[in-house]
């Protein structure tokens, strides 16, 4: 039996990611490449938080995998959904787009192809989608087609810029039905698989990013995802590395055991508290 045990607390350099969000500007729905390619809106980004192991495991559930499955399945279904934009759609889009673009020129935020494309395409999503994951799926489809058309667009004049934006929007709209049908066949399976992936990562790294109760990133993607949120939405991200180790020392200098527990700092940001009871 171990006796005459003294206790002392020391700090060790074990990494934990702490993100502090501070609003720094306006933004709309944006594609976050390193957050599993998820399309996220401003109000959802404002709710982003870092969860440690226990909370992370609770949040890792099929319902929180909707956006990430919509993102991954949009990519996997893309090859089978190749409908082209309809002329009627492009004509209607162009009229609305030029009006919106011209009005936006008079504001502090200049219009851009991606914003105009997403705005038009997602308006159709609002009309088309009723319940279920359709809204998330539609947003991902719009984003994929708008990026394809707008990524290389350098035009700043409204009419030609809108031609490009509407090509992307209408192509996305043309493929929504096909994409949703393709994704529906495997959506539940995807949610189940990524739920387990999320739980495994929570146990391995002890931390993950969730936004609006949706799983965004974990493991090696944490820092890059945090940077994407900062860059796209204007939030200030504070990444700190800190952990605490608690070591129980016997009279003869030996120490033993190990355990893990979460901690919360004075500002409400969650970090990982690693208490180590080491055999020396």
C-alpha positions, -999 to 999 in steps of 0.1 A, spaced: 0 0 0 13 35 -9 17 57 22 31 91 32 20 108 0 24 145 -6 7 164 -34 20 192 -56 6 209 -87 28 217 -117 22 232 -151 32 212 -182 32 221 -219 2 200 -231 -17 217 -259 -54 227 -258 -71 251 -281 -89 281 -267 -110 302 -290 -123 336 -279 -147 352 -304 -150 389 -308 -172 404 -335 -153 425 -360 -176 431 -390 -206 419 -410 -206 388 -433 -231 365 -449 -231 328 -456 -196 317 -464 -177 285 -474 -152 274 -448 -127 252 -466 -110 238 -435 -142 233 -415 -150 203 -436 -161 226 -464 -193 237 -446 -213 267 -456 -220 288 -425 -241 319 -419 -231 348 -397 -256 341 -369 -243 305 -367 -207 316 -367 -215 339 -337 -224 308 -317 -191 289 -324 -175 273 -294 -148 248 -284 -160 218 -265 -138 195 -244 -141 157 -242 -172 153 -220 -193 180 -237 -179 171 -271 -190 134 -267 -225 146 -258 -227 169 -288 -215 142 -312 -249 130 -323 -265 124 -358 -285 157 -355 -252 177 -352 -238 161 -384 -263 176 -408 -240 203 -423 -209 182 -426 -228 154 -443 -244 179 -467 -209 191 -475 -193 157 -480 -223 142 -499 -226 173 -522 -190 165 -534 -196 127 -537 -229 132 -557 -215 159 -579 -204 136 -607 -240 123 -612 -257 156 -611 -246 177 -641 -277 196 -652 -271 229 -669 -286 262 -660 -320 269 -676 -323 300 -698 -355 311 -681 -337 310 -647 -308 331 -660 -330 357 -675 -350 362 -643 -318 361 -621 -300 387 -643 -328 413 -639 -329 409 -601 -291 406 -598 -284 438 -616 -309 457 -595 -294 443 -563 -258 449 -575 -265 485 -584 -281 492 -550 -251 476 -533 -227 498 -552 -240 527 -531 -232 511 -498 -198 507 -480 -196 470 -491 -189 467 -529 -208 439 -546 -190 407 -556 -199 377 -578 -199 351 -550 -222 371 -528 -247 379 -556 -246 343 -567 -253 329 -533 -280 354 -525 -300 344 -556 -294 307 -552 -303 306 -516 -335 325 -521 -346 295 -543 -335 272 -514 -358 291 -491 -387 285 -515 -379 249 -524 -368 233 -491 -393 223 -464 -379 207 -433 -352 181 -430 -316 186 -441 -326 202 -475 -316 237 -465 -281 226 -456 -279 205 -487 -291 233 -509 -266 258 -494 -238 234 -502 -249 229 -537 -253 267 -543 -218 272 -528 -202 246 -550 -216 259 -583 -211 296 -573 -175 290 -565 -170 272 -598 -183 302 -617 -171 331 -595 -136 321 -582 -119 335 -613 -143 364 -619 -125 398 -619 -153 419 -634 -165 448 -612 -193 461 -635 -227 449 -624 -241 435 -657 -213 412 -668 -206 403 -631 -243 392 -628 -241 371 -660 -214 350 -642 -232 350 -609 -264 339 -624 -247 311 -643 -235 297 -610 -268 303 -592 -290 287 -619 -267 258 -623 -270 251 -586 -308 254 -587 -309 230 -617 -291 204 -597 -308 207 -563 -334 180 -569 -308 155 -583 -284 162 -554 -310 159 -527 -322 126 -542 -287 113 -543 -279 124 -508 -311 111 -492 -301 75 -500 -270 77 -478 -276 107 -455 -285 86 -424 -255 64 -429 -233 94 -432 -246 109 -400 -240 77 -381 -204 73 -395 -194 109 -387 -210 107 -353 -185 79 -345 -157 99 -361 -166 129 -339 -166 108 -307 -133 91 -316 -117 125 -323 -131 139 -290 -114 111 -271 -82 114 -290 -77 152 -290 -101 161 -262 -115 191 -282 -137 200 -312 -153 231 -327 -191 233 -329 -211 262 -344 -249 265 -339 -248 229 -325 -232 216 -357 -199 197 -357 -173 217 -376 -138 204 -370 -115 184 -347 -80 169 -346 -56 183 -372 -83 207 -387 -88 227 -355 -64 256 -361 -72 259 -398 -109 259 -392 -105 286 -365 -86 307 -390 -113 302 -416 -140 315 -392 -118 345 -384 -110 353 -420 -146 348 -434 -166 363 -406 -143 389 -390 -142 372 -356 -111 375 -336 -97 341 -326 -74 337 -296 -55 304 -296 -37 296 -264 -18 266 -252 -21 257 -216 -26 226 -194 -23 218 -158 -7 186 -144 -14 175 -109 12 151 -96 10 130 -63 44 124 -49 53 97 -23 79 102 4 104 84 -17 99 107 -47 77 84 -68 45 96 -84 17 75 -100 -16 75 -120 -32 97 -147 -66 113 -154 -83 139 -176 -109 166 -169 -122 197 -187 -118 233 -175 -133 267 -182 -114 299 -181 -126 332 -165 -140 344 -198 -161 314 -205 -139 299 -232 -135 261 -228 -101 245 -227 -87 211 -219 -74 205 -183 -51 176 -183 -43 162 -148 -14 138 -149 -5 114 -122 28 100 -135 49 70 -126 84 84 -122 
